[in-house]
């Protein structure tokens, strides 16, 4: 048996942390000397302590560690996978914040560096499509919808005959509960189970569009260009629903600087 100071040196963990693990019930001393009150630790406790340490270093909090210590190996692996996904999502969120900081700095410093967006108008015909429409948590959830649609088309051996596109049915920008419809042009109609369906999209006689090159963050600048264009071309007013085509994106281009997105806004004569 080792006194807490001796055990601290052997396991390379501070006395303060050993006392803390005792207080929260993660690692209680093997014995407490009834005469001196000294905490005494055993070699047999080292594996448990090592487990606590790697769980802590994996980002688990005290309550999560306490639960993990009661799990079998398979359940613990599942728990660690969940924590990995949680950390990856947090890293992505922080990276988005960093990009926004750089954009904010650029605007504050007056560094225009603005991309030029050419706004044009064209007619969009009606398309025969396989459609998937859902209310999703936010715009970033659109990727999950595309995976769902892709899985369905592959399983049903449905041939897509043109550029797939997204339709945004909300009449305003929404941070949550976004109404998105994915459309995949097809040769022929078929029978589809909900939430999938076949239908004809509405033709759009006047569709303003712009090609956006580079990272998805550039989309904001394109919408500002639309605003300026609509201000100058007052014979038009914007309508709904807006559309988007990702000609080159994460699934077919590794370099985000080479992405190519087409934004579309339907128009009406004012």
C-alpha angles and dihedrals in degrees: 000000000000132000114238094259092052092045090049091057094045096050096034093234122127122250088238091059093045089053090047092051087051092050094051093043099246097116119009119185116268087234140357115217104242092210102044102020090229116156111239123200133197132218087238089068094061096085090053091048091049089052090051090051097051091045090051091048089050089063101259117144124225096271091047091049091050090053093044091054089063095050130098118240097267094049090048091053089052090050092051091049089054090050090049091054090047091053093046090053090049091051091051090050091051091048089054089052090052091052090050090050090055091049091049091049090050092053093045092051091048091240099156099185084156121171117234114242118198111211116205136169127230141161118256117206127214113274130209102228148171104231138200116187125179143151104246132186095253144333091278088064090069090089090063090052091053090052089052092049092046092051091051095048092049093048092048093040091234114171116223112212105189148007113322114226143187126233119204108207100184113105090215138035110274129195093199139021096030120190106223129170121193117206128197116185112231137188096235141009120253143169115285133180121233132302084032122069142165119233146137117265121226116265115239115211094193119030120169110210141178132189114229117202123199135009122008087248087075090068090082091060091050092055089051087053089052089053092052092046093050090049090055095041098053093165085080133059126191121255138183152308106032121210138205134198119194103204093174120019145138094306096056105021127052095191111072090201087069097052116126120203127177116208118199129194119183115229137210127195108258 
